[in-house]
Amino acid sequence: MTRVWQWNRPVTVREVLEDLQQERSIAYTTVMTVMDNLHQKGWVRREVDGRAYRYTAVSTRAAYSAALMNEAWSKSDNPAAALVAFFGMMSAEQQEALRDAMRIVLPTLPGGSVPAAGEGTGEGVGEGPGEGTGEGAGEGTGGGSGEGAEAADDAEPDAGR
């Protein structure tokens, strides 16, 4: 999926294969199977181009990431606490990206305003008393270390799940 998102155009199995082979040995049939699985799951659409298919992403990587975050958040028995913990794990760069996103979204909501960095309570996002340690967070989530993680990232959003 990474290649399809990066290139942002219809791609063939051969193109994906040739790009992946620059990094590791992989069979044409493996890439073809993964692309077919992505199509069956609705992640890509395909159209016939001669004797091959051209695959196009159905949604953006940003939309996929947002759906993952929404799914995880909606399963929490305490959504506010989950958000506080999540914000506490954010780097300064991620906090700034959140502020930027909130500036875009909040003007459309009643009473929407976003404090700039350092404004408000004087604390960073999610850095209240006892917050922001992030200990134990993210464990067991399939974050992608170890062999095969790159293939899953390159292949399919939910490979092996």
Secondary structure, 3 states (H helix, E strand, C coil): CHHHHHHCCCECHHHHHHHHCCCCCCCHHHHHHHHHHHHHCCCEEEEEECCEEEEEECCCHHHHHHHHHHHHHHCCCCHHHHHHHHHHCCCHHHHHHHHHHHHHHHHHCCCCCCCCCCCCCCCCCCCCCCCCCCCCCCCCCCCCCCCCHHHHHHHCCCCCC
